[in-house]
């Protein structure tokens, strides 16, 4: 039995109408009669043919692939060189074992070739080739093998303190929101596993939460996280460059680690601004080099940390005129947070 969803925050990606007939398996737009399917009850409010090539590629080969399924393991591996040893040591052990195995196989291959033991050499060559092929399936992982130790040593020799920390930026934004005196509407764009939405202070607000992502694999992890925490959230499968929400719907629009990797970052930011209410807040985090980076740190940044991005800085030069009070804070050596307010 379908229920009518009228005058909601949602809008049809086809015709921009706001009325849907909703069931657990599909959402039908009553304006254009287009039907959107659901995955585990989560509506797919996007048009596949209109997805950007980069967004489709990352979804299909990255987030819906092995990386996404093992996200709780693979993501910490990417940032292993920049995290304290106290929390990254299990990844360094796994890295060390893999590196020793590769070097051992390479040394054994050379030894057996010199000795003329070609059958053993062929087996060692096959084993080494298989490992390198598996690593090359995600090029960042292959590059991590050679750049991790030099990058870590380079970062360890010169402590760096930001002018405004990650925590301070969030507190600057959160403090006035706690005193809003009304229930807020918060949207997290490209939410992934909902980890950032849940862990960076947003749960301290009196708010309703909406989270959107293009990857079913990641969004199902987000559903599990928020369900286990007992936090109600409206989950949507959708396109960050064509958000299926009405204008002026949210008090806060967030995005962590996504903008720089989208097909068209400027369009995505314009969409975030469109769905924000006048006076609303935008906050997003992504990769950006700090000024004092060494050549080895830049190699790690480009080959591993930022390898999937189309830009490598905060694209303030493309912001729509509706965004004011723009502040870009370099909160870590390789990450910025941008905050802005929608005029109105």
Secondary structure per residue as TSV (DSSP state, phi and psi in degrees):
chain	resnum	aa	ss	phi	psi
A	1	X	-	360.0	120.7
A	2	X	-	-79.6	144.3
A	3	X	E	-112.0	148.2
A	4	X	E	-87.4	128.7
A	5	X	E	-113.6	104.7
A	6	X	-	-117.3	150.4
A	7	X	S	49.4	38.5
A	8	X	-	-89.3	-175.0
A	9	X	S	-75.9	-15.2
A	10	X	B	-82.9	157.4
A	11	X	-	-145.5	152.6
A	12	X	-	-71.8	128.7
A	13	X	T	-63.4	-20.9
A	14	X	T	-82.1	-51.7
A	15	X	T	-123.6	-2.4
A	16	X	-	70.3	11.1
A	17	X	-	-70.6	156.8
A	18	X	-	-109.6	7.1
A	19	X	-	-108.2	128.2
A	20	X	E	-130.6	147.0
A	21	X	E	-98.3	117.9
A	22	X	E	-113.6	132.5
A	23	X	-	-128.7	179.4
A	24	X	S	-72.3	-14.2
A	25	X	S	-111.8	-14.5
A	26	X	E	-161.1	155.3
A	27	X	E	-117.6	123.9
A	28	X	E	-111.3	122.9
A	29	X	E	-72.6	124.2
A	30	X	T	-80.0	-7.4
A	31	X	T	-83.8	-46.5
A	32	X	T	-116.8	-2.1
A	33	X	-	68.8	14.1
A	34	X	-	-76.4	139.6
A	35	X	E	-107.6	132.7
A	36	X	E	-113.3	127.2
A	37	X	E	-75.9	174.7
A	38	X	E	-125.1	152.7
A	39	X	E	-120.0	112.6
A	40	X	T	52.9	39.4
A	41	X	T	83.5	-3.7
A	42	X	E	-93.8	122.7
A	43	X	E	-70.1	141.1
A	44	X	E	-95.3	83.4
A	45	X	-	-93.8	63.6
A	46	X	S	-150.6	164.1
A	47	X	-	-109.8	112.4
A	48	X	G	-53.9	-42.7
A	49	X	G	-68.5	-15.7
A	50	X	G	-100.9	1.8
A	51	X	S	-66.9	144.4
A	52	X	-	-68.0	149.0
A	53	X	H	-61.3	-39.6
A	54	X	H	-65.7	-41.3
A	55	X	H	-66.4	-41.5
A	56	X	H	-65.3	-42.0
A	57	X	H	-63.8	-46.4
A	58	X	H	-63.4	-40.1
A	59	X	I	-61.5	-49.0
A	60	X	I	-76.4	-36.1
A	61	X	I	-104.5	-15.1
A	62	X	I	-114.5	-70.6
A	63	X	I	-78.8	-30.6
A	64	X	S	-92.2	2.2
A	65	X	S	-95.8	-157.7
A	66	X	H	-62.8	-35.9
A	67	X	H	-57.2	-47.7
A	68	X	H	-68.4	-40.7
A	69	X	H	-65.1	-29.6
A	70	X	T	-110.4	33.4
A	71	X	H	-56.8	-37.7
A	72	X	H	-66.8	-16.0
A	73	X	H	-103.2	-44.5
A	74	X	H	-71.4	-38.2
A	75	X	H	-64.6	-45.7
A	76	X	H	-61.4	-27.4
A	77	X	H	-66.1	-38.3
A	78	X	H	-60.3	-41.9
A	79	X	T	-96.2	12.9
A	80	X	G	-51.3	-45.2
A	81	X	G	-66.9	-18.4
A	82	X	G	-106.3	0.3
A	83	X	S	-99.0	151.5
A	84	X	-	-59.5	145.9
A	85	X	H	-60.2	-28.9
A	86	X	H	-60.5	-26.8
A	87	X	H	-112.9	-13.7
A	88	X	H	-104.5	-0.6
A	89	X	H	-58.4	-34.6
A	90	X	H	-62.3	-33.1
A	91	X	H	-73.9	-33.9
A	92	X	H	-67.2	-35.3
A	93	X	H	-64.7	-46.5
A	94	X	H	-62.3	-40.8
A	95	X	H	-61.5	-45.8
A	96	X	H	-61.7	-43.8
A	97	X	H	-61.2	-44.0
A	98	X	H	-64.2	-43.2
A	99	X	H	-64.9	-44.0
A	100	X	H	-62.0	-40.3
A	101	X	H	-62.6	-44.9
A	102	X	H	-63.1	-47.3
A	103	X	H	-66.3	-37.0
A	104	X	H	-65.0	-43.4
A	105	X	H	-64.7	-40.0
A	106	X	H	-64.8	-43.0
A	107	X	H	-65.1	-42.2
A	108	X	H	-63.2	-37.4
A	109	X	H	-63.6	-44.9
A	110	X	H	-63.7	-43.0
A	111	X	H	-62.3	-45.9
A	112	X	H	-69.4	-32.6
A	113	X	H	-66.1	-42.8
A	114	X	H	-63.6	-38.0
A	115	X	H	-79.9	-8.6
A	116	X	T	78.5	17.5
A	117	X	-	-90.6	80.8
A	118	X	H	-74.9	-28.0
A	119	X	H	-66.5	-47.0
A	120	X	H	-63.5	-39.4
A	121	X	H	-61.4	-40.3
A	122	X	H	-63.6	-39.6
A	123	X	H	-67.0	-42.5
A	124	X	H	-65.5	-39.9
A	125	X	H	-62.1	-41.8
A	126	X	H	-64.4	-42.8
A	127	X	H	-65.1	-43.8
A	128	X	H	-64.8	-42.4
A	129	X	H	-62.7	-39.0
A	130	X	H	-63.6	-44.0
A	131	X	H	-63.6	-45.7
A	132	X	H	-66.3	-35.1
A	133	X	H	-65.8	-42.6
A	134	X	H	-62.3	-41.1
A	135	X	H	-66.7	-37.4
A	136	X	H	-71.8	-14.1
A	137	X	T	-61.1	-29.8
A	138	X	S	-121.0	100.9
A	139	X	H	-57.9	-32.1
A	140	X	H	-60.4	-34.1
A	141	X	H	-69.6	-39.7
A	142	X	H	-64.1	-43.8
A	143	X	H	-66.8	-32.8
A	144	X	H	-59.2	-31.4
A	145	X	H	-62.0	-35.0
A	146	X	H	-98.4	-22.5
A	147	X	H	-100.1	-14.7
A	148	X	H	-60.6	-51.9
A	149	X	H	-67.1	-49.0
A	150	X	H	-59.7	-38.3
A	151	X	H	-66.5	-42.8
A	152	X	H	-62.7	-43.2
A	153	X	H	-63.6	-39.8
A	154	X	H	-64.4	-42.8
A	155	X	H	-70.8	-34.2
A	156	X	H	-70.8	-23.1
A	157	X	T	-83.1	-9.9
A	158	X	S	-144.5	92.4
A	159	X	-	-56.0	145.8
A	160	X	-	-130.3	132.6
A	161	X	-	-120.8	123.4
A	162	X	-	-73.7	155.6
A	163	X	S	-71.3	-26.9
A	164	X	S	-141.1	120.6
A	165	X	-	-78.8	165.7
A	166	X	H	-53.8	-47.3
A	167	X	H	-65.1	-41.5
A	168	X	H	-65.4	-39.1
A	169	X	H	-61.8	-45.7
A	170	X	H	-64.5	-40.0
A	171	X	H	-67.4	-36.2
A	172	X	H	-60.0	-37.5
A	173	X	H	-81.6	-40.5
A	174	X	H	-72.7	-35.5
A	175	X	H	-54.2	-51.9
A	176	X	H	-69.0	-26.8
A	177	X	H	-69.3	-32.3
A	178	X	H	-65.3	-23.3
A	179	X	T	-103.5	21.3
A	180	X	-	-65.5	-29.2
A	181	X	S	76.8	14.7
A	182	X	S	-155.5	167.4
A	183	X	-	-78.0	127.1
A	184	X	E	-92.9	158.3
A	185	X	E	-114.2	121.4
A	186	X	E	-120.7	132.5
A	187	X	E	-118.7	131.4
A	188	X	E	-111.8	114.6
A	189	X	E	-92.1	135.4
A	190	X	T	54.3	53.3
A	191	X	-	-68.9	-22.8
A	192	X	T	63.3	-120.6
A	193	X	T	-88.0	8.2
A	194	X	S	66.3	9.4
A	195	X	H	-61.1	-46.3
A	196	X	H	-69.1	-39.3
A	197	X	H	-58.9	-39.7
A	198	X	H	-79.6	-32.8
A	199	X	H	-102.7	-6.0
A	200	X	S	-110.7	30.0
A	201	X	S	100.7	-9.2
A	202	X	G	-70.5	-22.6
A	203	X	G	-73.3	-10.3
A	204	X	G	-80.3	-6.2
A	205	X	S	-93.6	155.3
A	206	X	S	-82.8	96.9
A	207	X	E	-152.2	158.1
A	208	X	E	-102.4	139.1
A	209	X	E	-114.3	135.8
A	210	X	E	-127.2	136.5
A	211	X	E	-134.7	133.9
A	212	X	E	-128.7	141.6
A	213	X	E	-154.9	157.8
A	214	X	S	-89.9	-16.5
A	215	X	-	-97.8	121.3
A	216	X	H	-63.8	-39.8
A	217	X	H	-58.2	-47.1
A	218	X	H	-71.8	-41.2
A	219	X	H	-68.0	-31.7
A	220	X	H	-66.6	-34.8
A	221	X	H	-65.7	-38.8
A	222	X	H	-63.5	-39.6
A	223	X	H	-61.8	-42.6
A	224	X	H	-63.9	-43.4
A	225	X	H	-62.4	-49.3
A	226	X	H	-70.6	-33.6
A	227	X	H	-65.9	-43.9
A	228	X	H	-63.3	-31.9
A	229	X	H	-84.8	-7.5
A	230	X	T	72.7	28.7
A	231	X	-	-105.6	116.0
A	232	X	-	-66.4	135.8
A	233	X	E	-149.6	138.8
A	234	X	E	-88.5	115.7
A	235	X	E	-101.5	138.9
A	236	X	E	-138.8	133.0
A	237	X	E	-87.5	117.6
A	238	X	-	-161.7	173.8
A	239	X	B	-98.1	122.5
A	240	X	T	-63.4	-23.3
A	241	X	T	-92.0	-0.5
A	242	X	B	-149.0	68.3
A	243	X	-	-63.3	130.1
A	244	X	-	-84.7	50.4
A	245	X	B	-131.6	152.5
A	246	X	-	-71.4	159.4
A	247	X	T	-58.7	146.7
A	248	X	T	58.6	44.5
A	249	X	-	-100.8	-21.1
A	250	X	E	-127.9	141.9
A	251	X	E	-77.8	-31.4
A	252	X	E	-135.6	132.8
A	253	X	E	-124.7	123.4
A	254	X	E	-116.2	158.9
A	255	X	E	-161.6	127.8
A	256	X	E	-118.1	114.6
A	257	X	S	71.3	33.2
A	258	X	-	-129.3	-39.2
A	259	X	G	-54.0	-47.1
A	260	X	G	-66.6	-20.4
A	261	X	G	-97.4	0.1
A	262	X	S	-80.7	157.8
A	263	X	T	-56.7	-41.6
A	264	X	T	-136.3	87.0
A	265	X	H	-57.0	-38.0
A	266	X	H	-62.3	-41.2
A	267	X	H	-66.7	-38.5
A	268	X	H	-63.9	-42.1
A	269	X	H	-67.0	-38.0
A	270	X	H	-62.3	-37.6
A	271	X	H	-67.4	-40.9
A	272	X	H	-60.8	-40.6
A	273	X	H	-67.5	-38.2
A	274	X	H	-60.5	-44.0
A	275	X	H	-83.2	-9.9
A	276	X	E	-76.4	145.9
A	277	X	E	-75.4	154.1
A	278	X	E	-54.4	129.5
A	279	X	E	86.5	-5.2
A	280	X	E	-72.8	164.8
A	281	X	E	-108.0	137.4
A	282	X	E	-112.1	137.8
A	283	X	E	-142.4	124.8
A	284	X	E	-143.5	148.6
A	285	X	E	-120.5	142.1
A	286	X	E	-164.2	-174.5
A	287	X	E	-80.1	140.7
A	288	X	-	-162.5	134.7
A	289	X	-	-71.6	144.0
A	290	X	-	-85.4	159.0
A	291	X	T	-64.1	-32.7
A	292	X	T	-91.3	17.5
A	293	X	-	-63.7	141.3
A	294	X	-	-84.9	165.5
A	295	X	H	-55.2	-38.0
A	296	X	H	-68.9	-38.7
A	297	X	H	-65.3	-37.4
A	298	X	H	-67.2	-35.2
A	299	X	H	-64.5	-43.5
A	300	X	H	-62.1	-43.1
A	301	X	I	-61.5	-48.1
A	302	X	I	-77.8	-37.1
A	303	X	I	-86.0	-24.5
A	304	X	I	-121.2	-70.2
A	305	X	I	-63.7	-41.9
A	306	X	T	-112.4	18.6
A	307	X	T	-66.4	-24.0
A	308	X	T	-94.5	2.6
A	309	X	-	-87.0	156.5
A	310	X	S	-97.9	-21.7
A	311	X	-	-132.8	164.6
A	312	X	-	-132.9	31.2
A	313	X	S	-156.9	170.7
A	314	X	-	-75.0	120.5
A	315	X	-	-83.8	57.1
A	316	X	G	-60.9	-25.4
A	317	X	G	-68.2	-13.1
A	318	X	G	-106.7	1.9
A	319	X	-	-63.1	142.5
A	320	X	-	-68.4	157.2
A	321	X	T	-66.1	-15.4
A	322	X	T	-72.9	-13.7
A	323	X	E	-93.7	128.9
A	324	X	E	-127.3	176.8
A	325	X	E	50.4	43.4
A	326	X	E	-76.1	129.2
A	327	X	E	-134.3	128.4
A	328	X	E	-113.0	117.7
A	329	X	E	-113.4	124.2
A	330	X	E	-81.7	94.6
A	331	X	E	-85.4	-24.8
A	332	X	E	-136.8	171.4
A	333	X	T	-55.4	-34.2
A	334	X	T	-120.2	13.4
A	335	X	E	-137.7	140.9
A	336	X	E	-115.8	158.9
A	337	X	E	-122.2	129.8
A	338	X	E	-108.6	130.8
A	339	X	E	-120.9	147.2
A	340	X	E	-155.2	164.1
A	341	X	E	-124.2	140.5
A	342	X	E	-83.5	126.3
A	343	X	-	-63.0	148.4
A	344	X	-	156.7	360.0
